[in-house]
Amino acid sequence: MKSVLGDRKAITLLLTPALLVYTLIILVPVAWSFGLTFFSGSALEGFEFVGLENFSRLFSDPYVWDAFWFTIKYALLVTLFQVVLGYGLALLYNFVLRKSSVLVRTLVFFPVVLPTVAIALLYQKLFQSAPVDGLVNELLVNVGLSSVDWLGTGTTAFVVIVIMDVWRSVGFYGVLVFSGLLDIPDEIIESARIDGAKSFKLLRHIVLPMSLPILFASFIFSINGTIKVFDSVFALTGGGPGNSTTPLTLYMYRTAFQFSDYGYGSTIALLLTVMCLVVTLVIFRSSRRDLSV
Amino acid sequence: MSTATARRLRKPLISALALAGVGVLVLAGCSGGGGGSGEDPETLEFLKNAENTTTEPILQALADGVCSDENDAMPLEINSIPQADLDAQIQLLATQDGLPPMFSAGGNPAEGAKLWDAGYLLDFDKALTDLDARDKVSDGAVSTIEKLYGGAFNFLPFQYNIEGIFYNKAIFEENGWAVPETWDDLLTVAGEAKAAGLTAFAASGEQGWPLTRLVSGYLFRSLGADAMQKIADGDAKLTDPEYVEAAQQIADLGAQGYFGANVASLDYDAASNEFLTGKAAMIYMGSWLLGNINSDANTIGADNVGFMPFPAVDGGAGSIDEYPSNVGLPATFGAKTYTAGVGDWLKCITENYGNEALSQGQITGFVADDTSIELPAISQTIKDTIDTSTDSVLWFEALFNAKASSISNTNAALLVTGQMTPEEFMTTVQDALDQG
């Protein structure tokens, strides 16, 4: 095996097809999209070179910054809930339910396999306020509160999006962290207990430090998914009311494909790429530090 | 040849083959499936927006009946995609020469005009004159099409709608209200309707356009029929005080609670049902609502529905007789796929669509000359109004670019729920217009 991988020709042969496909379906469109940032127009009307106009527009467009802050807010909040609640679930599976956790695990994991659009429709009905109240409003009214037009204002719509996305993915993070917790040797826990560590101390000094790598992996998974959020928001609120729940991805899609403004759409895509790059760099830097400890 | 040489030769050969194989796969992936499209179509594929449910049954009835010969020669095949994706999809197909022979387009009229300018649409003026069927399309509908889609007869009026306020006659009679003719009268009626525990106006804030239609309705009455044309020409701005005043009036309706609670998330069907089940006194809507009014879903009865024009504004320049009109989201034929077979279909559709639609209770821009068809009273009222109306106006977003149109629709709910001031609303839309 070592001799095969030491052969330059073999390496070239093995890598070329994959590289070629990667180049054609990822790098070429990325370069193409970057090129489009200097143009305005659409395929129908033809493209016109406009230099840096799209970029100056990007910095003066309030919609971009609304979408940018929404994306950041959403990514941080949902990631936090996904990882923290996922960790809580994993602790529950591993230390409380133990062997009998299979049923609970399956139930909590179930939403992960459901299609996003189905979940969005379900949540639309749950949080419905017109023409008749949905389940949530019924509950509020029954305990003496007034019903809320959940999807009618930006703040409450954001709350519904966060609840929905955490609900549909927390099972995955539960299982992910659970698999990490299983790797902690029983002997260590046992000896810590003998040394007198009770539940919180055990968690703080033994379980948490030993599950840091898997927590870190969960965080990367989560932030990767949430920063690119599109489908759940698109299906639940369509970015509304107004543009109050529009993430960058949706604004980019609208600009390019609904407003036929491919040049500016590509410029927004570039901003999104830079944002993902920054997040990736931050993650890699911190992971390197983590390894060097 | 030694084994070593053979091996040396084989390696580049294999990699070349692998590269060629990958290349073929990628190219195969890039080329689209032809389907019914192409220069010489075998079927009459009609790509429409899924939300349009009225055209299909009529075309199907024609295909099974009077156009069966054309259907045998070139079977009708109807496909749907969501309306929100339609303009983008049509543009994509156009640039790839993959447009089907017949398709809906111009959800945003400006996008329809672009297709015409780029030469993708059939010139119906010429085609129908050649087919000797030009007189089967009403002049009113053609003039609306010309106003909207770049000045030519390039779309077909499978729908022809006028808009106004439908009202519940029984509720009006019980409360002793006269049909309002001025904006102030309308406000009085709305106030009394609210006091009687009714929703004054059923409207879908989720859709947005039923609310912005009220803004343009007010503008056409206060400033005249050219109010929105001036915006399109750049002679006026939406931020001018007289324009903001219109937005203020509609925002006030919301502030008074005349749209009912939770208007922001009420969808189109729910808003229509609110009116058709007698919970709302009035609904501003186009004549496409006749389908619902004449259906079983209408529990107040078709005879119980009245229709009035948008009322006059005191001292305004507009006339109450100018109805907003449109051709729905219209369909058209591709210029490149127009073959003799498609021409036969076009002739058959143009000659028979009007009567078939009328027999199904729908009013279109095609001439319906079959006098034996009896219409429900409300449909007859609308038909008479269309036949006798002298001039028409467009609607708020009719001459907007796609972005301004979208922003106007998505922010309308914020305007009537007080989350956005009239100034902010008009400024946001005007900014989008200035950019486009």
Chai-1 contact restraints between the chains, C-beta under 6 A:
chainA,res_idxA,chainB,res_idxB,connection_type,confidence,min_distance_angstrom,max_distance_angstrom,comment,restraint_id
A,L13,B,S15,contact,1.0,0.0,6.0,A-B,restraint_1
A,P17,B,A18,contact,1.0,0.0,6.0,A-B,restraint_2
A,P17,B,V22,contact,1.0,0.0,6.0,A-B,restraint_3
A,L20,B,V22,contact,1.0,0.0,6.0,A-B,restraint_4
A,L24,B,V26,contact,1.0,0.0,6.0,A-B,restraint_5
A,A43,B,T95,contact,1.0,0.0,6.0,A-B,restraint_6
A,L44,B,Q91,contact,1.0,0.0,6.0,A-B,restraint_7
A,L44,B,K114,contact,1.0,0.0,6.0,A-B,restraint_8
A,L44,B,A118,contact,1.0,0.0,6.0,A-B,restraint_9
A,S129,B,N262,contact,1.0,0.0,6.0,A-B,restraint_10
A,S129,B,S265,contact,1.0,0.0,6.0,A-B,restraint_11
A,A130,B,N262,contact,1.0,0.0,6.0,A-B,restraint_12
A,A130,B,S265,contact,1.0,0.0,6.0,A-B,restraint_13
A,A130,B,L266,contact,1.0,0.0,6.0,A-B,restraint_14
A,P131,B,A270,contact,1.0,0.0,6.0,A-B,restraint_15
A,D149,B,N262,contact,1.0,0.0,6.0,A-B,restraint_16
A,D149,B,A264,contact,1.0,0.0,6.0,A-B,restraint_17
A,D149,B,S265,contact,1.0,0.0,6.0,A-B,restraint_18
A,L151,B,S265,contact,1.0,0.0,6.0,A-B,restraint_19
A,G152,B,A264,contact,1.0,0.0,6.0,A-B,restraint_20
A,G152,B,S265,contact,1.0,0.0,6.0,A-B,restraint_21
A,G240,B,T410,contact,1.0,0.0,6.0,A-B,restraint_22
A,P241,B,A264,contact,1.0,0.0,6.0,A-B,restraint_23
A,P241,B,A413,contact,1.0,0.0,6.0,A-B,restraint_24
A,P241,B,L414,contact,1.0,0.0,6.0,A-B,restraint_25
A,G242,B,T410,contact,1.0,0.0,6.0,A-B,restraint_26
A,G242,B,N411,contact,1.0,0.0,6.0,A-B,restraint_27
A,G242,B,L414,contact,1.0,0.0,6.0,A-B,restraint_28
A,F257,B,A88,contact,1.0,0.0,6.0,A-B,restraint_29
A,Q258,B,A402,contact,1.0,0.0,6.0,A-B,restraint_30
A,F259,B,A402,contact,1.0,0.0,6.0,A-B,restraint_31
A,F259,B,K403,contact,1.0,0.0,6.0,A-B,restraint_32
